[in-house]
Amino acid sequence: MKKIIKNSIKCNLCGDIIVSKHTHDKVTCKCGACSVDGGNSYLKRGYANSDTDFTELSEYMEIEEN
């Protein structure tokens, strides 16, 4: 199972790197083309044109299930 340790994307239009740090922490890039939400709880992406508006930068950690 994977645990989210960093919820982040880079906007391919304005170059902003945005990070959602908490659940329901929606962050939008400066040009408004994309957003990230969910903190370390879930990954949610928003975009104005298509999913090519951003590059995924999130980081995960493998955890063992007991």
C-alpha positions as CSV (number, residue, x, y, z in Angstrom):
1,M,0.0,0.0,0.0
2,K,1.2,3.5,-0.7
3,K,1.1,6.5,1.7
4,I,1.1,10.0,0.3
5,I,4.1,12.0,1.8
6,K,3.9,15.0,-0.6
7,N,0.9,16.1,-2.7
8,S,2.3,18.3,-5.4
9,I,2.2,19.3,-9.1
10,K,4.0,21.7,-11.4
11,C,1.9,23.9,-13.7
12,N,3.2,23.6,-17.2
13,L,1.8,27.0,-18.2
14,C,3.2,29.3,-15.5
15,G,5.8,27.1,-13.8
16,D,4.4,27.3,-10.3
17,I,5.0,24.3,-8.1
18,I,2.0,23.9,-5.8
19,V,1.6,21.7,-2.7
20,S,-1.5,20.7,-0.7
21,K,-0.4,20.3,2.9
22,H,-3.7,19.4,4.6
23,T,-7.0,17.7,3.9
24,H,-9.3,20.1,2.0
25,D,-6.3,22.4,1.3
26,K,-7.0,23.4,-2.3
27,V,-4.1,25.3,-3.8
28,T,-4.2,27.0,-7.3
29,C,-1.3,28.1,-9.4
30,K,-0.8,31.8,-10.1
31,C,-2.3,31.6,-13.6
32,G,-5.3,29.6,-12.5
33,A,-4.7,26.7,-14.9
34,C,-4.5,24.0,-12.3
35,S,-5.0,23.1,-8.7
36,V,-4.1,20.4,-6.1
37,D,-6.1,19.3,-3.1
38,G,-6.2,16.6,-0.4
39,G,-3.0,17.0,1.5
40,N,-1.7,13.6,2.6
41,S,-5.2,12.1,2.6
42,Y,-6.1,11.9,-1.1
43,L,-5.0,13.3,-4.5
44,K,-7.3,15.6,-6.3
45,R,-6.4,17.6,-9.4
46,G,-8.2,20.4,-11.2
47,Y,-7.3,21.9,-14.5
48,A,-8.6,24.5,-17.0
49,N,-7.9,22.8,-20.3
50,S,-6.6,19.3,-20.0
51,D,-4.5,17.0,-17.7
52,T,-1.4,18.1,-19.7
53,D,-1.7,21.5,-17.9
54,F,0.4,20.0,-15.1
55,T,3.2,17.6,-14.2
56,E,2.7,15.2,-11.3
57,L,5.3,15.7,-8.5
58,S,3.7,13.8,-5.7
59,E,5.8,11.5,-3.5
60,Y,4.8,8.2,-1.9
61,M,6.1,5.7,0.6
62,E,5.4,2.0,0.6
63,I,3.9,0.8,3.8
64,E,3.3,-2.8,4.9
65,E,-0.2,-3.9,5.7
66,N,-0.7,-6.0,8.8
